[in-house]
């Protein structure tokens, strides 16, 4: 039998990430994600410090970004492929895509231009269903 956990347990684990995600460094990078346990790859296209209260309380086994995450000026020109959130030794990484793409993090435009603004539209952490 597989181990299962109810939503109460999932919410405890997801909400524990608040201290990690609040004021963490989020980079948007070109290319494919190398995996959170590996050295970062790709060109850094943008760098954002997440808000002090970055994520909403967990609900239904998920946790969504809270408020507006944006950068007034992208660092470089290129196509966004993945994101990397770093807080101390904790790394969270996933795919980037445009609106409606279904990527792990959706941004206003994957074709970033140096000096131009962009916004993180969606970012949701979830725990697998039982």
ZALO-296096 format. One line per 3 residues: number of its first residue (from 1); for each residue y, x, z of N, C-alpha, C, O. Coordinates in nm, 2 decimals. Example, Ala and Ser with C-alpha at 12.3 -4.5 7.8 and 13.67 -1.06 7.14 Angstrom:
// residues 2
1> -0.57:1.32:0.78:-0.45:1.23:0.78:-0.33:1.32:0.78:-0.33:1.42:0.85 ~ -0.22:1.28:0.71:-0.11:1.37:0.71:0.00:1.29:0.79:0.11:1.34:0.80
This chain:
// residues 130
1> -0.12:0.08:0.00:0.00:0.00:0.00:0.12:0.09:0.00:0.13:0.19:0.07 ~ 0.22:0.05:-0.08:0.35:0.12:-0.08:0.44:0.09:0.04:0.43:-0.02:0.10 ~ 0.52:0.18:0.08:0.61:0.16:0.19:0.73:0.08:0.14:0.78:0.10:0.03
4> 0.76:-0.02:0.21:0.88:-0.11:0.17:0.98:-0.11:0.29:0.94:-0.08:0.40 ~ 1.10:-0.15:0.26:1.21:-0.16:0.36:1.29:-0.28:0.32:1.32:-0.31:0.21 ~ 1.33:-0.35:0.42:1.41:-0.47:0.40:1.56:-0.44:0.38:1.60:-0.32:0.39
7> 1.64:-0.54:0.34:1.78:-0.51:0.31:1.86:-0.45:0.43:1.95:-0.37:0.41 ~ 1.82:-0.49:0.55:1.89:-0.44:0.67:1.88:-0.29:0.68:1.97:-0.22:0.70 ~ 1.75:-0.24:0.65:1.73:-0.10:0.65:1.80:-0.03:0.54:1.85:0.08:0.55
10> 1.80:-0.09:0.42:1.87:-0.03:0.30:2.02:-0.02:0.33:2.08:0.08:0.30 ~ 2.07:-0.12:0.39:2.22:-0.12:0.42:2.25:-0.01:0.52:2.35:0.05:0.50 ~ 2.17:0.01:0.62:2.19:0.12:0.71:2.20:0.25:0.64:2.29:0.33:0.67
13> 2.10:0.28:0.55:2.10:0.40:0.48:2.22:0.42:0.38:2.28:0.52:0.38 ~ 2.25:0.31:0.31:2.36:0.32:0.21:2.49:0.34:0.29:2.57:0.42:0.25 ~ 2.51:0.26:0.40:2.64:0.27:0.47:2.65:0.41:0.54:2.76:0.45:0.57
16> 2.54:0.48:0.56:2.55:0.61:0.62:2.61:0.71:0.52:2.66:0.82:0.56 ~ 2.61:0.68:0.40:2.68:0.76:0.29:2.83:0.76:0.30:2.90:0.84:0.23 ~ 2.89:0.66:0.38:3.03:0.65:0.38:3.10:0.79:0.42:3.20:0.82:0.36
19> 3.04:0.86:0.52:3.11:0.98:0.56:3.10:1.09:0.45:3.18:1.18:0.45 ~ 3.00:1.07:0.36:2.98:1.17:0.25:3.08:1.13:0.14:3.14:1.22:0.08 ~ 3.09:1.00:0.11:3.17:0.96:-0.01:3.32:0.95:0.02:3.40:0.96:-0.08
22> 3.36:0.94:0.14:3.50:0.93:0.17:3.57:1.07:0.16:3.52:1.17:0.22 ~ 3.67:1.08:0.07:3.74:1.20:0.04:3.65:1.31:-0.01:3.67:1.43:0.02 ~ 3.56:1.28:-0.09:3.47:1.38:-0.16:3.53:1.42:-0.29:3.63:1.36:-0.33
25> 3.48:1.52:-0.35:3.53:1.57:-0.48:3.44:1.51:-0.59:3.32:1.54:-0.59 ~ 3.50:1.44:-0.68:3.43:1.38:-0.79:3.48:1.45:-0.92:3.60:1.45:-0.94 ~ 3.38:1.50:-0.99:3.42:1.56:-1.12:3.35:1.48:-1.23:3.23:1.44:-1.22
28> 3.42:1.47:-1.34:3.37:1.41:-1.46:3.34:1.53:-1.55:3.43:1.61:-1.57 ~ 3.22:1.54:-1.61:3.18:1.66:-1.68:3.12:1.62:-1.82:3.08:1.51:-1.84 ~ 3.13:1.71:-1.91:3.07:1.69:-2.04:2.92:1.72:-2.03:2.87:1.78:-1.93
31> 2.84:1.66:-2.12:2.70:1.69:-2.13:2.61:1.61:-2.03:2.66:1.53:-1.96 ~ 2.49:1.64:-2.04:2.39:1.58:-1.95:2.39:1.63:-1.81:2.42:1.75:-1.79 ~ 2.36:1.55:-1.71:2.35:1.59:-1.58:2.23:1.68:-1.56:2.12:1.66:-1.60
34> 2.25:1.80:-1.48:2.14:1.89:-1.46:2.05:1.85:-1.35:1.94:1.91:-1.34 ~ 2.09:1.75:-1.27:2.01:1.72:-1.15:2.09:1.76:-1.03:2.14:1.88:-1.02 ~ 2.09:1.68:-0.93:2.18:1.71:-0.81:2.13:1.84:-0.73:2.21:1.90:-0.66
37> 2.01:1.88:-0.75:1.96:2.00:-0.68:1.99:2.13:-0.76:1.95:2.24:-0.72 ~ 2.05:2.11:-0.88:2.07:2.23:-0.96:2.22:2.26:-0.97:2.31:2.18:-0.93 ~ 2.25:2.38:-1.02:2.39:2.42:-1.04:2.46:2.33:-1.14:2.40:2.29:-1.24
40> 2.59:2.30:-1.11:2.66:2.21:-1.20:2.68:2.27:-1.34:2.68:2.39:-1.35 ~ 2.67:2.18:-1.44:2.69:2.23:-1.58:2.80:2.14:-1.65:2.84:2.04:-1.59 ~ 2.83:2.18:-1.77:2.93:2.10:-1.85:3.07:2.14:-1.81:3.10:2.20:-1.70
43> 3.16:2.11:-1.90:3.30:2.13:-1.88:3.36:2.03:-1.78:3.33:1.91:-1.80 ~ 3.44:2.07:-1.69:3.50:1.98:-1.60:3.62:1.91:-1.67:3.72:1.98:-1.71 ~ 3.61:1.79:-1.70:3.71:1.71:-1.77:3.81:1.65:-1.68:3.93:1.63:-1.72
46> 3.77:1.62:-1.56:3.86:1.56:-1.46:3.81:1.58:-1.32:3.69:1.59:-1.30 ~ 3.90:1.58:-1.23:3.87:1.60:-1.09:3.94:1.50:-1.01:4.07:1.49:-1.02 ~ 3.87:1.42:-0.92:3.93:1.32:-0.84:3.89:1.34:-0.70:3.77:1.37:-0.67
49> 3.97:1.32:-0.60:3.93:1.31:-0.46:3.91:1.16:-0.43:4.01:1.08:-0.45 ~ 3.79:1.12:-0.39:3.77:0.98:-0.37:3.86:0.93:-0.25:3.90:1.01:-0.17 ~ 3.89:0.80:-0.25:3.97:0.75:-0.14:3.91:0.77:0.00:3.79:0.79:0.01
52> 3.99:0.76:0.10:3.94:0.78:0.24:3.84:0.67:0.28:3.76:0.69:0.36 ~ 3.86:0.55:0.22:3.76:0.44:0.23:3.71:0.41:0.10:3.75:0.31:0.03 ~ 3.61:0.49:0.05:3.57:0.49:-0.09:3.48:0.37:-0.13:3.48:0.33:-0.24
55> 3.40:0.33:-0.04:3.29:0.23:-0.07:3.29:0.11:0.02:3.32:0.12:0.13 ~ 3.26:0.00:-0.05:3.25:-0.13:0.03:3.12:-0.13:0.11:3.03:-0.05:0.09 ~ 3.11:-0.21:0.21:2.99:-0.22:0.29:2.88:-0.26:0.20:2.89:-0.34:0.11
58> 2.76:-0.21:0.23:2.64:-0.24:0.16:2.61:-0.39:0.17:2.62:-0.46:0.27 ~ 2.56:-0.45:0.05:2.52:-0.59:0.05:2.41:-0.60:-0.06:2.42:-0.54:-0.16 ~ 2.31:-0.68:-0.03:2.20:-0.70:-0.12:2.14:-0.57:-0.17:2.09:-0.57:-0.28
61> 2.13:-0.47:-0.08:2.07:-0.35:-0.12:2.15:-0.26:-0.21:2.10:-0.16:-0.27 ~ 2.28:-0.29:-0.23:2.37:-0.21:-0.31:2.50:-0.18:-0.23:2.54:-0.24:-0.14 ~ 2.57:-0.08:-0.28:2.70:-0.04:-0.23:2.79:0.00:-0.35:2.76:0.08:-0.43
64> 2.91:-0.07:-0.35:3.00:-0.05:-0.47:3.13:0.02:-0.43:3.17:0.01:-0.31 ~ 3.19:0.09:-0.53:3.32:0.15:-0.50:3.42:0.05:-0.45:3.41:-0.07:-0.49 ~ 3.51:0.10:-0.37:3.61:0.01:-0.31:3.75:0.06:-0.37:3.78:0.18:-0.36
67> 3.83:-0.03:-0.41:3.97:0.00:-0.45:3.97:0.07:-0.59:3.87:0.07:-0.66 ~ 4.08:0.14:-0.61:4.10:0.20:-0.74:4.07:0.35:-0.73:4.13:0.42:-0.65 ~ 3.99:0.40:-0.82:3.96:0.54:-0.83:4.02:0.58:-0.97:3.97:0.54:-1.07
70> 4.12:0.66:-0.97:4.18:0.70:-1.10:4.24:0.84:-1.09:4.26:0.90:-0.98 ~ 4.26:0.90:-1.21:4.33:1.03:-1.22:4.44:1.01:-1.32:4.42:0.96:-1.43 ~ 4.56:1.05:-1.28:4.68:1.04:-1.36:4.68:1.14:-1.47:4.75:1.12:-1.57
73> 4.60:1.24:-1.46:4.60:1.35:-1.56:4.47:1.42:-1.57:4.43:1.50:-1.49 ~ 4.39:1.39:-1.68:4.26:1.46:-1.70:4.28:1.61:-1.71:4.39:1.65:-1.76 ~ 4.18:1.69:-1.67:4.20:1.83:-1.67:4.17:1.90:-1.81:4.23:2.00:-1.84
76> 4.09:1.83:-1.89:4.05:1.89:-2.02:4.02:1.78:-2.12:4.00:1.66:-2.08 ~ 4.01:1.81:-2.24:3.97:1.72:-2.35:3.82:1.73:-2.38:3.77:1.84:-2.39 ~ 3.75:1.62:-2.39:3.61:1.62:-2.42:3.55:1.49:-2.39:3.62:1.39:-2.34
79> 3.42:1.47:-2.42:3.35:1.35:-2.40:3.27:1.35:-2.27:3.20:1.45:-2.24 ~ 3.30:1.26:-2.18:3.23:1.25:-2.05:3.09:1.22:-2.07:3.05:1.13:-2.14 ~ 3.00:1.30:-2.00:2.86:1.27:-2.01:2.80:1.24:-1.87:2.70:1.16:-1.86
82> 2.85:1.30:-1.77:2.80:1.28:-1.63:2.91:1.30:-1.53:3.01:1.36:-1.55 ~ 2.88:1.25:-1.41:2.97:1.27:-1.29:2.89:1.35:-1.19:2.77:1.35:-1.18 ~ 2.97:1.41:-1.10:2.91:1.48:-0.99:3.00:1.46:-0.87:3.12:1.50:-0.87
85> 2.95:1.41:-0.76:3.03:1.39:-0.63:2.97:1.50:-0.54:2.85:1.50:-0.51 ~ 3.06:1.58:-0.48:3.02:1.68:-0.39:3.10:1.67:-0.26:3.22:1.65:-0.26 ~ 3.03:1.67:-0.15:3.09:1.67:-0.01:3.00:1.76:0.07:2.89:1.73:0.11
88> 3.06:1.88:0.10:2.98:1.98:0.17:2.86:2.02:0.09:2.87:2.06:-0.03 ~ 2.74:2.00:0.15:2.62:2.04:0.07:2.55:1.92:0.01:2.44:1.93:-0.05 ~ 2.61:1.80:0.02:2.56:1.68:-0.04:2.61:1.66:-0.18:2.73:1.68:-0.21
91> 2.52:1.64:-0.28:2.56:1.62:-0.42:2.49:1.49:-0.47:2.38:1.46:-0.45 ~ 2.58:1.40:-0.53:2.53:1.28:-0.60:2.57:1.29:-0.74:2.69:1.33:-0.77 ~ 2.48:1.27:-0.83:2.51:1.29:-0.97:2.45:1.18:-1.06:2.35:1.12:-1.02
94> 2.51:1.15:-1.17:2.46:1.04:-1.26:2.53:1.04:-1.39:2.62:1.13:-1.42 ~ 2.50:0.94:-1.47:2.56:0.93:-1.61:2.70:0.87:-1.60:2.73:0.79:-1.51 ~ 2.78:0.90:-1.70:2.91:0.84:-1.72:2.90:0.76:-1.86:2.84:0.81:-1.95
97> 2.97:0.65:-1.86:2.98:0.58:-1.99:3.10:0.49:-1.99:3.17:0.48:-1.89 ~ 3.13:0.43:-2.10:3.24:0.34:-2.12:3.22:0.21:-2.06:3.11:0.18:-2.01 ~ 3.32:0.12:-2.07:3.30:-0.02:-2.02:3.18:-0.09:-2.08:3.16:-0.09:-2.20
100> 3.10:-0.15:-1.99:2.98:-0.23:-2.04:2.87:-0.14:-2.08:2.77:-0.20:-2.13 ~ 2.87:-0.01:-2.06:2.76:0.08:-2.11:2.64:0.07:-2.03:2.53:0.11:-2.07 ~ 2.66:0.03:-1.90:2.54:0.03:-1.81:2.52:0.17:-1.75:2.41:0.19:-1.68
103> 2.61:0.26:-1.77:2.59:0.40:-1.71:2.60:0.39:-1.56:2.65:0.28:-1.51 ~ 2.56:0.49:-1.49:2.57:0.49:-1.35:2.71:0.48:-1.30:2.74:0.41:-1.20 ~ 2.80:0.53:-1.37:2.95:0.52:-1.35:3.02:0.49:-1.48:3.00:0.56:-1.58
106> 3.09:0.38:-1.48:3.16:0.34:-1.60:3.31:0.38:-1.59:3.37:0.35:-1.48 ~ 3.36:0.44:-1.69:3.50:0.48:-1.69:3.58:0.42:-1.80:3.52:0.37:-1.90 ~ 3.71:0.42:-1.79:3.79:0.35:-1.89:3.77:0.40:-2.03:3.79:0.32:-2.13
109> 3.75:0.53:-2.05:3.73:0.58:-2.18:3.65:0.71:-2.17:3.69:0.80:-2.10 ~ 3.54:0.73:-2.24:3.46:0.85:-2.23:3.52:0.96:-2.31:3.49:1.08:-2.28 ~ 3.61:0.94:-2.40:3.68:1.04:-2.47:3.81:1.08:-2.40:3.91:1.03:-2.43
112> 3.79:1.17:-2.30:3.91:1.21:-2.22:4.00:1.31:-2.29:3.95:1.39:-2.37 ~ 4.13:1.29:-2.27:4.23:1.38:-2.33:4.30:1.45:-2.22:4.35:1.38:-2.13 ~ 4.31:1.58:-2.23:4.39:1.65:-2.13:4.52:1.59:-2.10:4.60:1.57:-2.20
115> 4.56:1.57:-1.98:4.69:1.52:-1.94:4.70:1.37:-1.94:4.80:1.31:-1.89 ~ 4.60:1.30:-2.00:4.60:1.15:-2.00:4.53:1.09:-1.88:4.44:1.15:-1.82 ~ 4.58:0.97:-1.84:4.51:0.91:-1.72:4.38:0.84:-1.76:4.36:0.81:-1.88
118> 4.30:0.82:-1.66:4.18:0.74:-1.68:4.14:0.68:-1.54:4.18:0.72:-1.44 ~ 4.05:0.58:-1.55:4.01:0.50:-1.43:3.86:0.49:-1.42:3.79:0.47:-1.52 ~ 3.81:0.50:-1.30:3.67:0.48:-1.28:3.66:0.32:-1.26:3.72:0.27:-1.17
121> 3.58:0.26:-1.35:3.58:0.11:-1.35:3.47:0.06:-1.25:3.49:-0.03:-1.17 ~ 3.35:0.12:-1.26:3.24:0.07:-1.18:3.16:0.19:-1.13:3.14:0.29:-1.20 ~ 3.11:0.18:-1.00:3.02:0.28:-0.95:2.94:0.21:-0.84:3.00:0.17:-0.74
124> 2.81:0.20:-0.85:2.73:0.13:-0.75:2.61:0.22:-0.72:2.54:0.27:-0.80 ~ 2.59:0.23:-0.59:2.47:0.29:-0.54:2.37:0.18:-0.50:2.41:0.08:-0.45 ~ 2.24:0.20:-0.53:2.15:0.09:-0.49:2.02:0.16:-0.45:1.99:0.27:-0.49
127> 1.94:0.08:-0.38:1.81:0.12:-0.34:1.71:0.03:-0.41:1.74:-0.09:-0.42 ~ 1.60:0.09:-0.46:1.51:0.01:-0.54:1.46:-0.11:-0.46:1.44:-0.11:-0.34 ~ 1.43:-0.21:-0.54:1.38:-0.34:-0.48:1.24:-0.31:-0.43:1.17:-0.22:-0.48
130> 1.20:-0.39:-0.33:1.06:-0.38:-0.28:0.96:-0.42:-0.38:0.84:-0.42:-0.35
